[in-house]
């Protein structure tokens, strides 16, 4: 059954065929071959299940949602680690690789060639990850929501990664100018000419970030609204709205740029006092409203889980619509976070449409049909072995 599924499914769009982890997290040297549209990674906590999904996420987004430093991804007492994969897409077969080093210098590989720019690597593989940490999308601070939309945008429009890097560099330079004045001689005014240069650059690049975020939210919001209505049996209505620090009309970049510069003037005294930039997309928010009520403040745990599930399903659909192929779906121990109704909605949606890697500590959430059409692997202390298939 599984071998037949592999032949059928591997010819239908994006399919991760193999993954090799070398000195990555708690994996010394592990090769995995994926044989079915659904792979269940079974094991106790802290054995390495999440690490495997994180490695796939890295290849798709160049980011980990768990850590920000490469040194935390390299196996303890080693200087470098490596993640490589083979992938089939409608355009053909791809070999992807990433060398991670403790000193933070990365090497990206595509079909055996070293890629000099991130934008050449991004977009080769697409994936949506859904983990228990994603509940912070609703109940956490704005930084979680900005990171979420930025990660999605990097997959929809790989050049956005360079744009975001540009913006953060300008922001650091402007903050350094403000902070230097605060820590040094507070009576000495900041050079207005130098500050005006950074103001202009922040407004220019910030406008590009805002426009892309606003467009992405505009496309994602109706998809999330539809999914949320379906999962909640139409009892609740979800509104997803981008809330930048200045009014944003995506089709009018000059208006956004002018509004950013004007807002900087208004907040100039506060910025000088605090030594940091208070205006720009690094301060933007994304609002989730349930039946006219902010979900973060008043949503129950069940409502928050439904909201995040709707967002993730919307991500899947949006990426598929933009790139023309279904992305991979990475589910990290989320079934334990969902009640039976939400579990069923999620599993029904997946079927065999999306190649899915799912971690779990037990198989009780899956029916016989799901188990029969899945590859089941056991994960124990950084070692992965095939599991015997449960009898139906």
SVG drawing of the C-alpha trace seen along z (x, -y; Angstrom):
<svg xmlns="http://www.w3.org/2000/svg" viewBox="-24 -71 58 77">
<polyline fill="none" stroke="black" stroke-width="0.4" points="0.0,0.0 2.6,-2.5 4.9,-1.8 2.1,-2.3 1.2,-5.6 4.8,-6.7 4.8,-6.2 1.4,-7.9 2.0,-10.9 5.6,-11.7 4.5,-12.6 1.8,-15.0 3.6,-18.3 5.9,-19.0 7.2,-15.9 10.0,-15.7 11.8,-12.4 14.7,-12.3 16.2,-14.2 19.7,-13.8 20.6,-15.3 24.3,-15.4 25.4,-16.9 22.1,-18.7 20.6,-19.2 20.5,-15.6 21.0,-13.8 24.5,-12.6 24.0,-11.1 20.4,-10.3 19.0,-9.6 15.2,-9.4 13.4,-8.4 9.7,-9.4 7.5,-6.8 3.9,-8.1 2.0,-11.3 1.7,-11.3 4.5,-10.5 3.8,-10.1 6.8,-10.6 6.1,-8.6 8.0,-9.0 8.2,-10.4 8.9,-14.0 12.5,-15.4 13.6,-12.6 14.1,-14.7 10.7,-14.7 10.4,-18.5 14.1,-18.8 13.3,-17.0 10.4,-19.2 12.5,-22.3 15.1,-21.1 12.5,-21.0 11.2,-24.4 14.8,-25.7 15.1,-24.5 11.8,-26.2 12.2,-29.5 15.8,-29.8 14.3,-30.4 13.6,-28.4 10.6,-29.5 12.3,-28.0 15.8,-29.7 17.5,-32.6 21.1,-31.5 22.7,-28.8 24.9,-27.8 21.8,-26.4 21.1,-24.1 24.6,-22.5 25.1,-19.4 26.8,-20.1 30.6,-20.0 30.6,-20.2 31.6,-23.2 29.2,-22.6 26.1,-20.7 24.3,-20.0 20.8,-19.5 20.3,-18.1 17.2,-17.0 15.9,-15.7 12.7,-17.1 10.5,-16.6 8.4,-19.3 6.4,-19.8 9.6,-21.4 11.7,-18.4 14.0,-17.1 16.0,-19.3 18.8,-18.7 18.9,-21.2 21.5,-21.7 22.5,-24.0 25.7,-24.0 25.3,-25.6 28.2,-26.8 28.7,-27.9 30.2,-31.2 26.9,-31.9 28.2,-31.7 25.9,-29.6 26.5,-27.9 23.4,-27.3 23.5,-24.6 21.2,-24.0 21.8,-21.0 25.4,-20.8 26.1,-24.4 26.9,-27.0 24.3,-29.8 25.6,-33.2 22.3,-34.9 19.4,-33.8 16.9,-34.8 18.3,-32.0 17.5,-29.4 14.2,-30.7 11.2,-29.4 12.8,-26.1 10.7,-24.4 7.6,-25.6 6.2,-24.5 3.7,-25.5 4.5,-24.6 1.8,-24.4 3.0,-23.8 1.8,-24.4 4.0,-27.5 1.7,-29.0 -0.9,-29.8 1.4,-32.7 0.1,-34.1 -3.0,-35.1 -2.0,-35.5 1.6,-36.7 2.9,-40.2 2.9,-41.9 6.4,-40.6 5.0,-37.0 2.5,-38.2 5.0,-40.2 7.4,-37.3 4.5,-35.1 3.5,-37.3 7.2,-37.9 7.9,-34.1 4.9,-33.6 5.9,-36.5 9.4,-35.1 7.8,-32.0 5.3,-34.0 7.9,-36.5 11.5,-35.4 12.9,-38.9 11.0,-40.0 13.8,-38.4 16.3,-40.9 13.9,-43.8 13.4,-42.9 17.1,-42.6 17.5,-46.1 14.9,-47.5 16.4,-46.0 19.9,-47.3 18.5,-50.9 16.6,-50.5 19.8,-49.5 21.7,-52.5 19.0,-54.9 18.6,-53.5 22.4,-53.6 22.3,-57.4 19.4,-58.0 21.0,-55.8 24.5,-57.4 23.0,-60.8 21.1,-59.4 24.1,-57.6 26.6,-60.3 26.0,-64.1 22.3,-64.5 22.7,-68.3 24.3,-67.8 21.6,-67.7 21.6,-65.0 22.9,-66.1 19.6,-66.9 21.2,-66.2 22.4,-62.7 19.1,-61.9 17.1,-63.1 19.1,-60.7 18.1,-57.8 14.5,-59.0 14.2,-59.0 15.7,-55.6 13.5,-54.1 10.4,-55.6 11.4,-54.4 12.2,-50.8 9.5,-50.7 6.9,-51.6 7.9,-48.6 7.6,-46.3 4.2,-47.8 2.8,-47.4 3.7,-43.8 2.4,-42.9 -0.9,-44.7 -1.3,-42.8 -0.5,-39.5 -3.0,-40.1 -5.7,-41.2 -5.3,-37.9 -5.1,-35.7 -7.9,-37.3 -10.9,-35.9 -9.3,-32.4 -8.9,-32.4 -12.4,-33.8 -13.9,-31.0 -11.9,-28.3 -12.8,-29.8 -16.5,-29.9 -16.4,-26.2 -14.5,-25.0 -16.7,-26.9 -19.9,-25.7 -20.6,-29.3 -21.1,-30.4 -18.2,-33.0 -16.9,-35.5 -13.2,-36.1 -11.7,-39.4 -8.0,-39.6 -6.7,-43.2 -3.3,-44.7 -2.8,-47.7 0.4,-49.6 1.7,-52.6 0.5,-54.8 -2.6,-54.5 -1.7,-52.2 -3.2,-52.1 -1.1,-49.4 -1.7,-51.1 -0.3,-54.5 3.3,-54.2 3.8,-58.0 1.1,-58.4 2.6,-55.8 6.0,-57.3 4.8,-60.8 2.7,-59.4 5.8,-57.7 7.9,-60.9 5.2,-62.9 4.7,-60.4 8.5,-60.5 8.3,-64.3 5.4,-63.9 7.3,-61.3 10.7,-63.0 10.9,-64.1 9.9,-60.7 12.4,-59.0 15.2,-61.2 14.3,-60.6 14.0,-56.8 16.9,-56.4 15.0,-54.2 12.7,-54.4 9.0,-54.4 7.6,-54.6 7.7,-52.0 6.7,-48.4 8.8,-47.1 6.0,-48.5 3.0,-47.3 0.3,-45.0 -2.1,-42.4 -5.5,-42.3 -7.6,-39.2 -11.2,-40.0 -13.9,-37.4 -17.4,-38.6 -16.2,-42.2 -14.1,-41.3 -10.3,-41.2 -9.4,-37.5 -6.2,-38.1 -8.1,-39.7 -11.3,-37.8 -11.0,-34.6 -11.2,-31.3 -8.5,-28.7 -10.8,-26.8 -11.5,-29.9 -7.8,-30.8 -7.0,-27.3 -9.7,-27.5 -8.3,-30.8 -4.7,-29.6 -5.9,-26.4 -7.9,-28.6 -4.8,-30.8 -2.6,-27.8 -5.1,-26.3 -5.4,-29.7 -1.6,-29.7 -1.6,-26.4 -4.2,-27.6 -2.5,-30.9 0.9,-29.4 -0.6,-26.8 -2.4,-29.5 0.7,-31.6 3.3,-29.0 0.9,-26.6 1.8,-23.5 0.6,-22.4 3.3,-23.1 4.5,-20.6 2.6,-20.6 4.5,-20.2 2.3,-19.4 4.3,-19.5 2.3,-17.8 -0.8,-19.9 -3.4,-17.2 -3.0,-17.1 -3.9,-20.9 -7.1,-20.4 -10.4,-18.9 -11.9,-16.0 -13.9,-18.3 -10.9,-20.4 -8.7,-17.3 -11.3,-15.9 -11.5,-19.1 -7.7,-19.2 -7.3,-15.6 -10.2,-15.8 -8.6,-18.8 -5.2,-17.1 -6.3,-13.8 -3.6,-13.1 -3.6,-16.7 -0.6,-17.9 2.5,-15.9 2.3,-16.0 4.9,-15.3 3.2,-15.0 4.7,-14.3 2.8,-12.6 3.4,-10.7 0.6,-8.1 -1.5,-7.0 -4.9,-7.3 -5.9,-10.3 -5.7,-8.6 -8.3,-6.2 -7.4,-3.0 -7.6,-4.5 -5.2,-7.3 -2.7,-4.8 -2.9,-2.5 -2.1,-5.3 0.8,-6.7 4.4,-5.9 5.0,-5.5 8.5,-6.2 9.7,-5.9 12.0,-8.5 14.2,-7.6 17.1,-9.8 18.0,-11.1 17.5,-7.8 14.7,-7.0 13.4,-3.6 10.4,-2.3 7.5,-1.3 5.4,1.8 2.0,0.8 -0.9,1.3 -3.5,3.8 -6.7,2.2"/>
</svg>
